[in-house]
Amino acid sequence: MQIGIIEDHLLVRDSFKKLLELQSGWQVTIEASSVAEAKLAVTLEQPQLFIVDISLSDDETGLTFLSYLQQRFPDIKLIVASMHDGDPYVNQALRLGALGYVSKRSAAEELIDAVKSVAAGRRYLSKDVRLVTSQASCASVEQLTKRERQALPLFAKGLNAKQVAQELGMMPKTAHVHKANIYAKLNVSTSFELLKIAIEIGAVQLDELA
């Protein structure tokens, strides 16, 4: 697996690289210290996954780079590794497409697990991360069928329709229908919004994302 890193502290970037490349088949192919440098590199070579710091000694932040990748290279999976482990940074990063969010305080223990989870299409939030949830409408949740309630936490964790179908023993087309119904009934448009509702109603626990 090819991995990119945008991190303006050389020692941190080097430690991430050494940690990641201990895993068989993993290679850090992009190392950038600024958004401009990372944008140039990713136009030449696209890794499967990018680890992004938010606070950079640059005019542009890691959030800007997340938005850029989502628009230009949506297939690249995204993990934020940051000292900022609460609102509004976590919510913004997840809204901009990050599947994983790791606090730098626990990165040495959790970065490998985060990369494995996100590479497989699952969400990962480290234990230090504080996610601000929304107020879900119980009336809206009650509109869901039994099967839709079973599918809701799976979609909220970032699984795609094929993965949900395998988990629940149904056809992928049926899982797609359930997803569309869930999003419509709960009036959400992203898996991040769905995740906030799933946490609020207890369908997903934060420790399930770590």
Sequence and secondary structure as in RCSB ss.txt:
>XXXX:A:sequence
MQIGIIEDHLLVRDSFKKLLELQSGWQVTIEASSVAEAKLAVTLEQPQLFIVDISLSDDETGLTFLSYLQQRFPD
IKLIVASMHDGDPYVNQALRLGALGYVSKRSAAEELIDAVKSVAAGRRYLSKDVRLVTSQASCASVEQLTKRERQ
ALPLFAKGLNAKQVAQELGMMPKTAHVHKANIYAKLNVSTSFELLKIAIEIGAVQLDELA
>XXXX:A:secstr
 EEEEE S HHHHHHHHHHHTTSTT EEEEEESSHHHHHHHHHH   SEEEE S  SSSS HHHHHHHHHHH TT
SEEEEEES  STTHHHHHHHTT SEEEEGGGHHHHHHHHHHHHHTT  EE TT         HHHHTTS HHHHH
HHHHHHTT  HHHHHHHHT  HHHHHHHHHHHHHHHT  SHHHHHHHHHHTTSS GGGG 
